[in-house]
């Protein structure tokens, strides 16, 4: 079962919607944030990238992690790819790691996308949907693309359903990087 099949059933109440015959479940760009004391996790993603290299986010020392679901034929995925690629390089010095998750593409297609958009970070090949299912246990993904910002403790700080705007992602990551370790927040909120 593909990710688009899984998420189609929960698209309406989530801020995600499907346009007839577009072939993907699109999001509305809605942003959800969680204060430190209200976060779920920890998040762990494991699998192989499209070159067969094993990825385990527990092996990464990161002040923040940005997870992004995508596939090559997805128009909003293509629209946000260049920003995600350049931001991953820009934020690397701050200890921020990026990871893509792709449930649809075969290696040649995914690698062509990565070359086209100069994507410097790895993506897990997730044809089985196991990685997405594991993440759904912590944070509902609900559309492709979905971007999740994870804090340095591995807890979910924010989620954007649909194409992410560069300035929105910069703000979400900056907020996580500015947090005091171990700080407790008030109630969660929608931005």
C-alpha positions, 0 to 999 in steps of 0.5 A: 500500500502506498503512502498516498493510499494511506493518507487519503483516508485522513486527508479531510480532517487534517488540513490536507485535501485531495484535488481530483486526479492530481495523483497525490494528497496535497496539504494546505500548508498548515503549521502545527507546533508543540511547546517543549513540555507537550512534545511526543517522541522520541523520533527515530528513523532507520532504513537504507538510502537509495544507494544502499547506505544504512541510515539511523537518526540515532547515530546523528548528533543534531540540535534539530532534525528536519524530516521531509516526505517526498516523491519525484512526481509530486509537484509541491515536492519539486517546488520546495526541493531547492529551498530544502537543499540550500537550507540543509547546507546553510543550517548544517553548521548549526547542527541541523540535519535533514532527512528525506523519506520516499515511499514511491520511487525506485532508486534511479528516479529518486537519484535523478530528482536528487541530482536535479535539485542538488539535494545534499542530504540522504533520503530513506527508501521506504517502499514498505511504508515502515518508516512512515508508519513508525513516524505516524505513531508519533506525529501524523504525516497526512500528506506528501509532502509533510515536513517535521522539525524534531528538537535535539532531544528527538521530540516533535517540535513542529509539522507542516502539512503540504509544501513548506515555505522557506521562511516558515521552516527557517522560523521553526528551526530557529525557534528549536535552536533557541530553546533552553535544553529541558525547558517546559512549555505551556500549551501546544498551538497552531501557528 
